[in-house]
């Protein structure tokens, strides 16, 4: 072995060792509770919230092996505490990032240490939260996570950059005039993410306070919550409104390679929620308003510099879809040209092996941008006969082109016996009347993917086309 080779090998391992991107132990803890052990009501769409956040944190550079998901029975108070105070502490340095996400019910209990102006401690409800009698006048909640407790747990994490997203209510204020806009195309009403109980302590709420108020001890935290203390977050069967906003904004920023700061994320989330919800304008506090608190990182990008030059968004999407291929029957997609030029039209054929099954097709561009090709505004029904189907179809009033950036693009096709309609299940591309925009190809939703996973018998195919 030559001296030059040894020297180069040593330099290679030295660079590799000190690379913060390769060896950072960034950790993400995702917590979601839909059905509780002892309390009602349940919340729709929380599992979808976790799916969306799993995708989000991967886009933010967190590796799969460093993401833990606590849902349902796993999300007990003891388990949550253990993961925050032990797992998020182990092997994590000051330079590593830590992210905590919670979706579930919020509530309130009597403030016993008199540190709250409204005399109420805001709490998050884990799976094993329950009502217990405190006195003749008041009941309280056992196993609730108090804001004071959460602050104490967070101080044990050595990371100097902790990101917290809370998708729950901090008050029981109910807006009778609040209704979801038609842009989500929902078949069920939304559920308020706040739990009230009999003989619950009450006080005049201070709208300026929010769960987990940042103080000097928590200056290294980016805290983004769904609501003010006197507002109510909403859960739907397509996911919670706050998390749907996070999902769309973070994905689009990744596709655009945008330096998304907490301040810009907060601004875009506020606009997203306002756009999604219709209210009686006579009611004060018409919608809920996300709250951002960060002493040090308001203007810093949420994306590490090392991943901004990559097509990570495409990788995250394909890594979600490709595992579905292994448990499906083969669906054959073919094209005469597997390589096309920029602005060249793409044509492909699909062999349909079953009669009157339901077809969905998604196109993934080289930058990760997703487009539902079928069904679409021109062909709303997706139950099709057996045979060969050529795309674009005669009914489709648009063409598919090779567009920037150059690189590998993918077509995914799904054929299911039970009805699954990616177009109906999408969460974007609607106008104010709840109709799809003619020039819009909506993106794939977490609910659509979840519906495929529930199918016992389905066909799936993938076709790669290189844009040169």
N, C-alpha and C positions, 0 to 999 in steps of 0.2 A: 504494500500500500504506500503510495507516494506521499511526501510531506504536504504537497499542495492539496491532494485529495483529503487528507486528514484535516487540514486547516479549513477547507470549505465545508466539510462535514460538521466540524465543530461550530462554525459560524451559523450553519443551518439550524442546528439544534438550539443554539443560543437564541436566535431570533424566534424560533418556535416556542421556546420556554417562556420568553418575556412578552409574547403576543397576548394582549388583553382580550382579544376576541376569541382566540382559540382556547384559552384556559380560564376565562371568566366563569365563575359558578353563579350565574344569574338564576334565581329561583322564583317560581310563580306558584301561588296557592289560590286555587279557584274553588269557591264555596257557593253552593246553591241548595236551597230547600224549597220544595214544592208542597209535598205532603208532610205534615207534622205528626209526631207521635200522639199528642194529646189535644191539639187545638185545631180549630177550623176558622176560616175557610182555607182551602188549598189554593195554590197559585198556578195558573197555566203558564206554559212556555219556559219555565225555569231551566229545564234540561237543555233547551235551545239556547238560552243565555250562556250556559256553560260551554256549549259547542262553539258559539260565536267568540267567546272570550279565549277559548283554547286556540282558535285560529288567530285571534288578535295578538296574543302574546308570542306566538311563533313568528308573526310578522315583525314584532318588536325585537326579535333576536333571541328569545328564550328557547332553549333546546328541549326537545320532547322528554328526555330523561330527567329534566329538572323542573317538570310541571306536575303538580299533584292536584287531583280533582276530588273534592269532598262533596258528594251529593247524597240526598236522602238520608238513610240511617247512618251513613258515615259522618255526617255533619253534626255530631254532638258537640256540646260545649267543651268537654274534656279533650276531644280529638282536635278541635280547632285550636284550643290553647296549646296543646302539645306541638302541633305543626308550626305555630307561630313562634313559640318560645324555645323550641328545640330544633326542628328541622330547618327553619329559616335562619337559625343561628349557626348550625353546624357547617363547617367548611366555607362559610361566607365571610368575605373580607370587606373592608370599608369601600373598596373600589367596585364591588359587585352590586348589581341591581336586585332588588326584591320587589315583587308585585303581589298584592293581595286584592282579590275581587270577591264581593259578596252580593248574592241576589236572593232575596227572601223578604219575610215580614220584618218591619220595624215596629217598635212600640215605645212605651214609656213607663217608668216606675218612679216612685217617690224618691226625691233626692235626700239622702241621709247625711251627706257630709257638707251640705249647704254651699256647694260650689257652682250651682246653677241658678241663674237669675230667674228662671221660670219655675223653680222648685221641682223640676222633673229631670230625671236622668234619661237620656235617649238610649235605647237598647236595640241590639240586633237579636233576632230569635233563631237559635239553632234548632236542630231537629227535636231535641228532648226538652224544649221549653214547656213549662206547664204553669197553670194558675194555682196559687196557694193562698190561704187566708192569712192576712198579716195582722188584722185587728177587726174590731166590730165595724169599723168605718171603711176600711180599705182592704182590698186584696192586692196581691203583687205577683210577680212572675219569678219562678224558680228557673235556674239555668240560663237566664237571659245574659247576654254579653253587654255589660254596661260600658258606656263611653270611657269612663275612668279606667276600667279594666283593660280596654283595648289600648289606651295610651300607655299603660304600664307594660303591657306585653311588647309593644312596639319599641320601647326603650331598650329592650334586651337584644335587639337585632343589630349586629355590628355594621351593616350596610349604611353608607352615607347617601344612598339614593333609594328611597322606598316609595313606591307608587301604589296608591290605594284607590280603588273604584268601588263605591257603595251604591247599589241599585235597590233601595228600599225607601219606605216613607219614614219621616221623622215626626209626623203628627197625625192626628186622626181627623183633621179638618176635611169634611166631604164637600165637594163642589157639586151641587145638584145640577148646575148648568154645564158641567164639563162632559164632553163627548168626544170620542175619537173621530178624527177626520176620516174621509172615505179613502184616503191614499193607501191604507193597508188592506183594503178589501176584506174586512173581517166578517165572519159569520156569527161570532159570539161577542158579548160585551167584555170590556176590559175589567180587570179586578184590581182594586186598590190594594197596595202593598203595605197596609198598616193594620195591625191587630189591636182591637179594643176588647176589653173584658169588663165584667161586672165589678162595681165598686173600684173602678180604676181611679187613681188620684188625678185630679185635674188642676190646671193652672193656666193663667194667661201666657201664651207662648210668645217667646221673643224671636221674631223672624230673622234676626241677625245671627243667631246662634245655629250651629250645625253640629251633628254628631262628629266627635273626634276633633274638636277645635284645636288647631295647631298652636302650640306655645313654644317657648324658646328651647325646650328640651327636644322638640320634634321638628327642628328647623330643616332637617334633611328629607322631609316628606312632601310628596306631591299628593294632595288629597282632593279627589273629585267625587262629589256625591250627587245623587239625582235631584235632590230637593232642598229647599229651605225647611226650617223646623215646622212651619205651619202649612206645609204642602204635601200632596199625595202623589207618589209615583204610580205608574200603571203597568200591569202585566197583561199580555194578550197571548192567544194561542200561537202566535208567530214569534213570540219573544217579548221581553219587556221593552218599552219605548226607549228608555235611556240606553240600554245595551244595544238595541237595534241601531241607534245613532252612533255609538262607539264603533260598531262593526262596519258600518258603511263608511264612516269618516276615516278610520285607520286603514281600511283596505284601499280606499281611493288615494290616500296619501302615499301608501306603499307603491301603488301603481305609478303615480306621478313623481315618485322620488322627492316628495315634499318634506321639508324640515318642519314637521308638525310639533309645535311647542304645546305645553299644557294650556297656555293662554289662548292659542289659536284653536285647540281642541274644544275648550270651553265655549268659545264664541260660536263655533260651528254646531256644537251640541245644542246650545240655546236656540239657534235658528232652526235646527232640525225638529226639536220638540214643538216649537211654535208652529211649524209647518204641518205637523202631524195631528195636532189637536185643535178641535173647534170648541169654542166656549160661548157661554152667555156673557157678552161683553159688559153687562151691568154688574157682574160679580167681581169683587176685588180679588186680585190674585187669580187671574183667569187660567193660567197654566202653571206647571211646575218649572222651576228654574234651577238648573245645575249650579252647584256651588264649588268653586275652586279655591283651595288654600295651599299656598306654597311660598315659603320665605326665600328660597334660594334658586328654584329651578323653573320659574314661570316662563322664561323665554328660551330655555334649552330644548333642543330637539329630543323627542321621545325615542327616535330611531338612532342607534349607534352609527357612527360614521362608517364603520366597516361594512355594514350591510346596505348602505344607500346605493352602491354601485352594482348590486346584484339584482337578479330577477327573482327575489325571494317570494314575491306574491304568487307567481306562477307555481313555484315549487310547493308552497303551502296548499294551494288548491288541488294540484295533481296528487299530492300525498294524501289528501283526504279522499279523493275519488278512486285512485288506483286500487286500494285494498278491496273495494267493492267488486272489482273484476274477478277476484279469486273465488268468490262464492256465487257467481252468476253463470248462466248459460251463455255461450258465445253468440254474439250478434255481429254480423259481418258488414263492415263499412269499407267501400272501395272507391278509389279515385284514379283517373287516368294519369294525373300529374301529382306526384307526391312532393314536388318542389314547384313553387310559383314565385313570380316576381312581385315586387311592390305594385299595388293597384291592379293586379291581375285577378280575374274572377276565379272563384273556387267552385268546382262542381264535384259532387260525390253521390254515390248510390248506396242504398241501404236495403238489405234483404230482410223482409218481414216474415218470420217463420210461423206465426200464429195469426188466427183471424180475430179481428175486433179486440185486440189488446190495445194498451195505451202507450203512446210513444212520446218521449221527451229527448231533445237534443240540445247540448250545450257546447259552445265554442269558447276555448280558452286561448287568448292571445299570448304572444311571447312575453309580455310584461305582466301577465296574470289577470288582465281584464276579462271578465266573464260576460257572455251574452247568451241568453236563451233563444235559440233559433226556432225551436218548435216545441209547443204550439206558439202562435204569434197573433198579432192583431188581425191578420188576414185569414188565419185558420185557427179559430178559437177552440174547436173540438180536436182532441188528439187521439180518439179511438179510430183505428185504421184497419183496412182489410189486409189479408195476407198477400204477399207479392213483393215486387221490387219497387222501391220509391226513390225517385231522383230528386236531388236538391240543387238549386232552389226549385220548389214545386211551381206549377203554373199559377197557383193562387197567391204565391208569395210575391208581393210588390216591391221586393228589394233583392239586391245581389250581395254575395259575400266576397269581400276583397281581401287580398293580402295587404296588410297595413303595417305601419311601423309600430314597434321596433321589429327589425328582422330577427329571425330565429325560429325555434320550434313552436308550432301551434298545435292544438289538440281539439279533436271533436270527440265528445262522449255521447253515446246514445243509450237510452234505457227503454226497455219494453216490459210493461207490467200487466198482469192479469187484472188486478184491482186498480181502480182509477187513481192515478197520481198525475197532477197537472202542475208542472213547474211554473208555468205562466201565472196561474191563479195563486200559487203559493209565494210568488215573489213579493218583495216589500218595497219596490221602487218602480218608477216609471208611470205612476198614476197622476192624472190631473185632479183638479179640485172637485170634480164631479164623481171621482172614483173610477173613471174610465182610463184605459191605457192610452198613452200618447202614441200617435201613429209613427213617430220617428224614434221610438224608444224600444230597445231590446233589453229588457230587465235582466238583472243579474241573478245568479243562483242563490237561494235562501237556505238557511240552516234547516228550516222545516222541510224543505223539499228533500234534502239529503237524508234527514231522519226518516221520512216516509219511505224512501227506498230501502233503508236498513230494516224496516219492519216487514218487507215483502218476503214471503217464504219461497217464492218462485218467480224469478225475473231473468230477463236477458240483458246483457250489457256488452257494448263494444267500444273500442277506442281506435281512432285514426290520427296518425301524426302527419302534419303537412308542414314543410319547411318554407318559410318566406325568405327569399334571397334578396 
